[in-house]
Amino acid sequence: MRPDIYLVYLLLRLLGLLPLRWLQAIGVGFGQLALRRGGRMARYTDVNLNIVRPDLDDKARAALLREVMGEAGKSITEIVKIWGAGAERALGLVREVRGEALFDAALASGKGVIIAAPHLGCWELLNYWLCRKTPMAILYRPPRIAAVEALLRKVRGALAPEQVRAEGAGVRALYKRLAAGGTVGILPDQKPRAGEGEFAPFFGREAMTMVLLPRLAARTGSTVLFAFAERLPRGEGYRIHFLPMPDELADADLPRACAALNRGVESCVNIAFAQYQWHYKRYSADNRPSPY
């Protein structure tokens, strides 16, 4: 590990001693500051909220925007606790797991399990929880700074998932793991590359949606579960949720399957709406005008 990255690791360990409620309060402050400055994060969030909540009047939408920006700030600062405290101590922040029986039954079936984990709540804590239950591989794109990978391996420790690159060889590895009854994790709302997606409704507007997850489900017969770690108020910890696969997600008709995939993401988001990563340019596409 590079010396500068190791220093970052030591700083995380030190800051990880702070109470979660303090770190999240700092995050709310960051989020509100970003809102006042009106940068890209605030603008993209505002555009998305106008798209998905057209029913709100200006006052209600402004209040929701403040709440969403505060939650976005929490997602940044709470990672200090999740990474800095160590995986096992971080897992002590899990207060409840809803739908765990769904996950246990899927594992017991031996047919393979696909965890669809949207950009919602604290997905790094969800990774820890899943990896404590079973070995898991996650599909990812390498960070722009290569040295960050070494930091991630260090902070995750023994509960690190196998990282599979989002490319041909990596996708084949996922098929093999699922065929052998293993578990993989995928971000179902990650905007796909050109030629790797289909347009499907997402909160009332079409968004480019990945076809990889529906294809994996259809070809392997694996169980798909949607999952996320909901942030509880006042730094009280987290609640993990598992939701069942929507009908038609493994349909051979890809537009229909992608629509089902987005319905699954919507079901998660509706539980903790403000905790979704609404500053993500979810509705941008190469061949259509961007609302951003």
C-alpha positions as CSV (number, residue, x, y, z in Angstrom):
1,M,0.0,0.0,0.0
2,R,1.3,3.5,-0.9
3,P,2.3,5.6,2.1
4,D,-0.3,8.3,1.4
5,I,-3.0,5.7,1.1
6,Y,-1.9,4.1,4.4
7,L,-2.1,7.5,6.1
8,V,-5.7,7.8,4.8
9,Y,-6.4,4.4,6.3
10,L,-5.0,5.5,9.7
11,L,-7.1,8.6,9.6
12,L,-10.2,6.6,8.9
13,R,-9.4,4.4,11.9
14,L,-9.0,7.4,14.1
15,L,-12.2,9.2,12.8
16,G,-14.1,5.9,13.1
17,L,-14.0,6.3,16.8
18,L,-16.5,9.2,16.6
19,P,-20.2,8.5,17.2
20,L,-22.2,7.8,14.1
21,R,-24.7,10.5,15.0
22,W,-21.8,13.1,15.0
23,L,-20.6,12.0,11.6
24,Q,-24.0,12.0,10.1
25,A,-24.7,15.5,11.6
26,I,-21.5,16.7,9.9
27,G,-22.8,15.1,6.7
28,V,-26.1,17.0,6.9
29,G,-24.1,20.2,7.2
30,F,-22.1,19.3,4.1
31,G,-25.3,18.5,2.2
32,Q,-26.9,21.8,3.1
33,L,-23.7,23.7,2.2
34,A,-23.7,22.0,-1.2
35,L,-27.4,23.0,-1.7
36,R,-26.7,26.7,-0.9
37,R,-23.8,26.8,-3.3
38,G,-25.9,25.3,-6.0
39,G,-23.3,23.1,-7.6
40,R,-23.9,20.1,-9.9
41,M,-24.9,17.8,-7.1
42,A,-27.8,20.1,-6.0
43,R,-28.8,20.8,-9.6
44,Y,-29.0,17.2,-10.6
45,T,-30.9,16.4,-7.5
46,D,-33.4,19.2,-8.2
47,V,-33.9,18.0,-11.8
48,N,-34.5,14.4,-10.7
49,L,-37.0,15.4,-8.0
50,N,-38.9,17.5,-10.5
51,I,-39.2,14.4,-12.7
52,V,-40.2,11.8,-10.1
53,R,-42.4,14.0,-7.8
54,P,-44.3,16.3,-10.1
55,D,-47.2,16.1,-7.7
56,L,-45.4,18.3,-5.1
57,D,-45.8,22.1,-4.9
58,D,-42.8,24.3,-4.8
59,K,-42.7,24.5,-1.0
60,A,-42.9,20.7,-0.5
61,R,-40.4,20.0,-3.2
62,A,-37.9,22.5,-1.7
63,A,-38.3,20.7,1.7
64,L,-37.7,17.3,0.1
65,L,-34.7,18.7,-1.7
66,R,-33.2,19.8,1.6
67,E,-33.9,16.4,3.1
68,V,-32.4,14.5,0.2
69,M,-29.2,16.7,0.2
70,G,-28.9,16.1,4.0
71,E,-29.1,12.3,3.4
72,A,-26.6,12.6,0.6
73,G,-24.2,14.3,3.0
74,K,-24.7,11.5,5.5
75,S,-23.8,8.9,2.9
76,I,-20.4,10.6,2.5
77,T,-19.4,11.1,6.1
78,E,-20.9,7.9,7.6
79,I,-18.5,5.9,5.5
80,V,-15.8,7.0,7.9
81,K,-17.6,4.9,10.6
82,I,-18.2,2.0,8.3
83,W,-14.6,1.7,7.0
84,G,-12.8,3.2,10.0
85,A,-14.4,1.1,12.7
86,G,-13.7,-2.2,11.1
87,A,-16.2,-4.6,9.5
88,E,-17.3,-6.4,12.7
89,R,-17.8,-3.2,14.7
90,A,-19.7,-1.6,11.8
91,L,-22.0,-4.6,11.7
92,G,-22.9,-3.9,15.3
93,L,-24.8,-0.9,13.9
94,V,-27.3,-3.2,12.2
95,R,-30.5,-3.0,14.4
96,E,-32.9,-5.1,12.3
97,V,-33.0,-7.3,9.2
98,R,-36.3,-7.5,7.4
99,G,-36.9,-10.3,4.9
100,E,-33.8,-12.3,6.1
101,A,-35.9,-15.5,5.6
102,L,-36.0,-14.7,1.9
103,F,-32.2,-14.6,1.7
104,D,-31.8,-17.7,3.8
105,A,-34.2,-19.6,1.6
106,A,-32.5,-18.4,-1.6
107,L,-29.1,-19.6,-0.3
108,A,-30.6,-23.0,0.7
109,S,-32.0,-23.5,-2.7
110,G,-28.6,-23.9,-4.2
111,K,-29.7,-22.2,-7.5
112,G,-27.6,-19.1,-7.1
113,V,-28.5,-15.7,-5.7
114,I,-28.4,-12.3,-7.4
115,I,-28.5,-9.4,-4.9
116,A,-29.7,-6.3,-6.6
117,A,-28.5,-3.4,-4.4
118,P,-29.6,0.1,-5.6
119,H,-27.7,3.3,-4.8
120,L,-29.8,3.6,-1.6
121,G,-28.9,3.9,2.0
122,C,-25.5,2.5,3.1
123,W,-24.5,-0.1,0.6
124,E,-21.0,-0.6,2.0
125,L,-22.6,-1.9,5.3
126,L,-24.9,-4.2,3.2
127,N,-21.7,-5.7,1.6
128,Y,-20.3,-6.5,5.0
129,W,-23.5,-8.1,6.2
130,L,-23.8,-10.3,3.0
131,C,-20.2,-11.3,3.1
132,R,-20.5,-12.4,6.7
133,K,-23.3,-14.7,5.6
134,T,-21.8,-16.2,2.4
135,P,-18.9,-15.6,0.0
136,M,-19.9,-13.1,-2.6
137,A,-18.7,-11.5,-5.8
138,I,-19.7,-8.0,-6.9
139,L,-19.6,-6.5,-10.4
140,Y,-17.7,-3.2,-10.3
141,R,-15.9,-0.7,-12.4
142,P,-12.3,0.1,-11.2
143,P,-11.9,3.5,-9.4
144,R,-10.2,6.2,-11.3
145,I,-7.3,6.2,-8.8
146,A,-5.9,2.7,-8.8
147,A,-4.4,3.0,-5.3
148,V,-8.0,3.3,-3.9
149,E,-8.5,-0.4,-4.5
150,A,-5.7,-1.2,-2.0
151,L,-7.5,1.0,0.5
152,L,-10.8,-0.8,0.0
153,R,-9.2,-4.2,0.4
154,K,-7.6,-3.0,3.7
155,V,-10.7,-1.5,5.2
156,R,-12.9,-4.4,4.2
157,G,-10.6,-7.0,5.6
158,A,-11.9,-10.6,5.8
159,L,-15.4,-9.4,4.8
160,A,-14.3,-8.1,1.4
161,P,-16.3,-9.4,-1.6
162,E,-14.6,-10.7,-4.7
163,Q,-14.4,-7.8,-7.1
164,V,-15.3,-8.8,-10.7
165,R,-14.6,-6.2,-13.4
166,A,-17.5,-5.1,-15.6
167,E,-16.1,-6.6,-18.8
168,G,-16.4,-9.8,-20.8
169,A,-14.2,-12.1,-18.6
170,G,-15.9,-10.7,-15.5
171,V,-19.4,-11.3,-16.7
172,R,-18.5,-14.9,-17.6
173,A,-17.1,-15.4,-14.1
174,L,-20.5,-14.3,-12.7
175,Y,-22.3,-16.8,-14.9
176,K,-20.0,-19.6,-13.6
177,R,-20.5,-18.5,-9.9
178,L,-24.3,-18.5,-10.2
179,A,-24.3,-21.8,-12.1
180,A,-22.4,-23.3,-9.1
181,G,-25.0,-21.9,-6.6
182,G,-23.0,-18.9,-5.6
183,T,-24.0,-15.3,-4.8
184,V,-23.3,-12.1,-6.8
185,G,-24.1,-8.5,-6.1
186,I,-25.0,-6.0,-8.8
187,L,-26.1,-2.3,-8.8
188,P,-29.3,-2.6,-10.7
189,D,-29.6,1.2,-11.3
190,Q,-26.1,1.7,-12.8
191,K,-26.5,3.3,-16.1
192,P,-25.2,0.8,-18.7
193,R,-22.7,1.5,-21.5
194,A,-23.9,2.2,-25.0
195,G,-25.5,-0.9,-26.5
196,E,-25.8,-2.7,-23.1
197,G,-29.2,-1.4,-22.1
198,E,-32.9,-0.9,-22.8
199,F,-35.1,2.1,-22.1
200,A,-37.7,1.3,-19.4
201,P,-39.9,3.4,-17.1
202,F,-38.3,4.5,-13.8
203,F,-40.7,6.6,-11.7
204,G,-42.7,7.6,-14.7
205,R,-40.0,8.5,-17.1
206,E,-37.9,6.2,-19.4
207,A,-34.3,5.6,-18.3
208,M,-31.6,3.5,-19.9
209,T,-31.6,0.3,-17.9
210,M,-29.1,-2.6,-17.8
211,V,-29.9,-5.8,-19.5
212,L,-27.2,-7.8,-17.7
213,L,-29.1,-8.6,-14.6
214,P,-32.3,-9.9,-16.3
215,R,-30.1,-12.0,-18.6
216,L,-28.2,-13.5,-15.7
217,A,-31.5,-14.3,-14.0
218,A,-33.0,-15.9,-17.1
219,R,-30.1,-18.0,-18.1
220,T,-29.1,-19.3,-14.7
221,G,-32.5,-19.6,-13.0
222,S,-31.0,-17.8,-10.0
223,T,-33.1,-16.1,-7.3
224,V,-33.0,-12.3,-7.5
225,L,-33.5,-10.3,-4.3
226,F,-33.4,-6.6,-3.9
227,A,-31.6,-5.4,-0.8
228,F,-30.4,-2.2,0.9
229,A,-29.4,-0.9,4.3
230,E,-31.8,1.9,5.5
231,R,-30.3,4.6,7.6
232,L,-32.2,5.1,10.9
233,P,-32.7,8.6,12.3
234,R,-30.5,10.3,14.9
235,G,-27.5,8.0,14.3
236,E,-29.4,5.0,15.7
237,G,-27.9,2.5,13.2
238,Y,-29.3,0.7,10.2
239,R,-32.1,-1.6,9.1
240,I,-31.4,-4.1,6.3
241,H,-34.2,-4.9,3.9
242,F,-34.6,-7.8,1.5
243,L,-37.4,-7.7,-1.1
244,P,-38.5,-10.4,-3.6
245,M,-38.0,-10.4,-7.3
246,P,-40.8,-8.6,-9.3
247,D,-42.7,-10.7,-11.8
248,E,-41.3,-10.7,-15.3
249,L,-37.7,-9.7,-14.3
250,A,-36.4,-12.9,-16.0
251,D,-38.7,-12.5,-19.0
252,A,-37.2,-13.2,-22.4
253,D,-38.6,-9.9,-23.6
254,L,-35.9,-7.5,-22.5
255,P,-37.9,-4.3,-22.3
256,R,-40.5,-6.1,-20.1
257,A,-37.7,-7.5,-18.0
258,C,-36.0,-4.1,-17.6
259,A,-39.3,-2.5,-16.6
260,A,-39.6,-5.2,-13.9
261,L,-36.1,-4.5,-12.8
262,N,-36.9,-0.8,-12.3
263,R,-40.1,-1.7,-10.4
264,G,-37.9,-3.6,-8.0
265,V,-35.6,-0.5,-7.5
266,E,-38.7,1.7,-7.0
267,S,-40.0,-0.7,-4.3
268,C,-36.8,-0.2,-2.4
269,V,-36.6,3.6,-2.9
270,N,-40.2,4.0,-1.8
271,I,-39.2,2.7,1.6
272,A,-36.5,5.3,2.2
273,F,-37.1,7.8,-0.6
274,A,-34.8,10.6,0.6
275,Q,-31.9,8.1,1.0
276,Y,-31.6,7.3,-2.7
277,Q,-28.7,8.8,-4.7
278,W,-30.9,11.4,-6.4
279,H,-27.8,13.4,-7.6
280,Y,-27.0,10.5,-10.1
281,K,-27.8,11.4,-13.7
282,R,-30.2,8.5,-14.0
283,Y,-32.1,9.9,-17.0
284,S,-29.2,10.8,-19.2
285,A,-28.6,8.8,-22.4
286,D,-26.3,9.1,-25.4
287,N,-29.0,9.2,-28.0
288,R,-31.6,11.4,-26.2
289,P,-31.7,15.0,-25.0
290,S,-30.4,15.2,-21.4
291,P,-32.7,16.8,-18.7
292,Y,-29.5,17.9,-16.9
